[in-house]
Structures are given as C-alpha cells and as structure tokens.
Amino acid sequence: MSNTTKAFRGEILHFLSDPAKDNEQSYQYFADGILVVTNGLVESVGFACDILTTLAEDVVVKKHDNGLLIPGFVDTHIHYPQTQMIGSYGEQLLEWLESYTFPTESQFGDINFAKPRAEFFLDQLLTNGTTTALVFGTVHPESVDAFFTQAEQLNVRMICGKVMMDRNAPDNLTDTPQQSYDESKALIEKWHGKGRLHYAVTPRFAPTSTSEQLNKAGQLLQEYPDVFMHTHLSENKNECAWVNDLFPECKNYLDVYDQHGLLSKRSIFAHGIHLCDDEYQRLSDTDSALSYCPTSNLFLGSGLFNLNKAQEFDIDVGLGTDVGAGTSFSQLQSLNEAYKIQQLRGEKLTSLKSFYLATLGGAKALDLDDKIGNFSKGKEADFIVLDYQSTDLMRVRMNNAKDIIERLFVLSTLGDDRAVSKTYVMGELAHDRENKKISAL
C-alpha cells in the first residue's frame, strides 16, 4: 500500500513535558508551523519555512488561519449513560445517585436503547475536540457493546468498562461477584486491544462493591495486566465516612482498593479531593493516577481539588468532565472551572499547565503517552483546530491578547464547543463545525 501523506499548516502548540516542572522547555510553539501526517501517524512538526521545502510535490497543504492546532483533548473520567441527565438539579453525590443516576442507568440493558445514546455521546466528544476518553458504562454488558461498536466505527481511541456493583444499589442495577467477573472477562476478550479500543475494570466505587467483588476486580487485573482500572475515590465527605463504616479494617479510602490489588500504573481514580498524605504517597508509589473533574466537583459541591498537593507527590493528573455530574463535554469549560478552583485555594493555574492537563497530561495519566498526547514522531495524529474568532466576544478579546500564553487563557475562559472548528482522528476529519449535522437523538 502506498503511503498517504498530508500536511496541515497554521499556528501549532504541543507539550513535551509538564510545564510545572520544565517551564518553557515543556512545550513547542510554532507561530507558522506545519504538521505532517503519514498514514494517520505524525511524521514531523516544525516551522513552515523548514518543512515546506522537504514535502513532495503531490502533498496537499491544508492551511488553518486564525486558530491554533493542538493535540486532541483527553477526558480521563466521564459516564456516557448519564448524558441525558446532565444538569439535574439540587443534590450532592449520594442523593444525586439515588435520585437521577440509578433510574437513568437502569435503561441501558436494552442495546437498542444504548446504541443511539452511545452514538450521540461520541459525537458530543468529537464536537468538543475530545479524541480519547476513559468512560463508564453501566452494569449491563450491552452498554459496553453499544459503546465499543460505535467507537470502533469512528476509529477513536477509547477506554470503557462495565460497572461492577453488587450492593447498595437498586436490584435491577446489581450483579454478583462472579457475574461481574464473568461478564467483564468476556468483554475484555471481545474488545480489549481491538483497533484503538481498551477495556477498564470498573467497580463503581467502594460502597457499592463487597470485598468479594473487589477481589474479583483484582483477579481480572492480574489475569489481564494491560487493562485499565477505573473507579471513584474520595469525592464527597459523606461518601468517605460511609467507606470508613463499610471497611473498618482499612486505614483509609484508598486502602480499600489497595488491599484488593487495584493500584497500578493503569489505575485511574476520579476526584481524589479528600485525601491524606498517606494516600497521596501510596498513589505515587504505585504510579496510579487521579482525574481532576472541576465542573462536577463544583456542581455537586464536593470540594476543591488540591492540584498542588498531587504535583508535590509527583502523581499524574488528567482532566475529566465527569458528565453527567459535570456540566459540559468541553474541556475548555473544565479548564475555566479549574482555574477558578485554584483561585479559591489561593493558588495559580497557568495557561500552559491547563492545556498540558487536557492533552499530554491526560495521556500520561492513562499510560497512553506512547500513542497520543503530542506531535512527537510516530504518535497517532489526533488533533483539533481551535478558532480564535469563534464568537464576537472571543474575536474582540483575542485582538487584545499579546502572545500565545494569553491566547490560551482566553480560550480556556471564553471557549466551549464553538471554539472547536475541526477535529481530526488519525489525520482524518471527524468533525467540522461548518458542516455539523443536527443529532436525531
């Protein structure tokens, strides 16, 4: 098969490392750059004046003006079955689950119900510039089959798992330890490593799993060491107290998961707001990661994530929308709220750190930075074009922005899905704002 090479010209930014550690050495910025993609993979990136002369005569250069090319956003925690209940009023975590989440998720045992919702969900991700996500299904295997079927067609890199939940939930949403093991194992065999798809062992959170079920989750991780583990941790103070009552033999919330063998480099814990130093240290020791979910944490009144503490303990942190407790699919909106949370903590979140969290930081948290997250040679060419003129207000504000650092900040405070002009998956156009079709859901 002959090589297919494409080139994309415009203002380009990507990260090589964490700006909190390496400052200006952490990123590359090309005011007039070219990204070269061959067969869906990055061939090179650099200044247009250096690359143009190296391109074969038949390579078409697609130019993007008045915008910024960056790697696709990575969402490290989101629930696709909760899309239709986003913006549900007035509860904190535990009451919110009972009032809204469980009734909604009970419908996903019907694959014909799940399929159009998986399609709509993935469309929303691409519309918002998210090209990789770590996704909760429901307790029903059908929910995962529906999701992966659609994700495979779109050729996106996605991670998903069936919820494991054998107590403290409605009868129509519980399984058993053995059932959860058997169904998860079958889904792993069917989907994990198929194309760009990955499986995540997914106990909902400690209160809805017995020790027997958590042991089964640990068994799956031993049998399939390259799958992911995805759950919730220390999101809400009442939740933390409940965990202490349910597992009195454990030192703390994280220790519940630790005692069942669930901490590893591919373990991602959503939230992690109310942690002690011993828990931070243990996360660091095991290379486990945290997902920072700003819009959800504020919407449910859960608390203010301590990003600086996670950095102090050298814990990988990615950004999560946590739809449907989160109020937007847009990682730009997540960054908007993340900045405000750090302000309330008396701390600063820089523009560079923000966009690192949404791209390479998320890829590192998911242990996928060998495949996605920046424009290093050989990486998968998932990227987006952000429009500096997406709204009248954005255009006026950008006219008064002095450099790329300020433009990033404007994108993260004024931006949403309208700022995502185009989304590319493996170098192929997957979303074009100008030719967007209205979903039938």
Secondary structure, DSSP 8 states (H G I E B T S, - for coil): ----EEEEEEEEEEESS-HHHHGGGGEEEEEEEEEEEETTEEEEEEEHHHHGGGS-TT--EEEEEEEEEEE-EEEEEEEGGGGGGTT--S--HHHHIIIIIHHHHGGGGSHHHHHHHHHHHHHHHHHTTEEEEEEE--SSHHHHHHHHHHHHHHT-EEEEE-EE--SSS-GGG---HHHHHHHHHHHHHHHTTSTTEEEEEEE--GGGS-HHHHHHHHHHHHHSTTSEEEEEES--HHHHHHHHHH-TTSSSHHHHHHHTT--STTEEEEE--S--HHHHHHHHHTT-EEEE-HHHHHHTT-----HHHHHHTT--EEE---TTTSS-S-HHHHHHHHHHHHHHTT----HHHHHHHHTHHHHHHTT-TTTSSS--TTSB--EEEEETTSSHHHHHHHTT--SHHHHHHHHHHH-SGGGEEEEEETTEEEEEGGG------
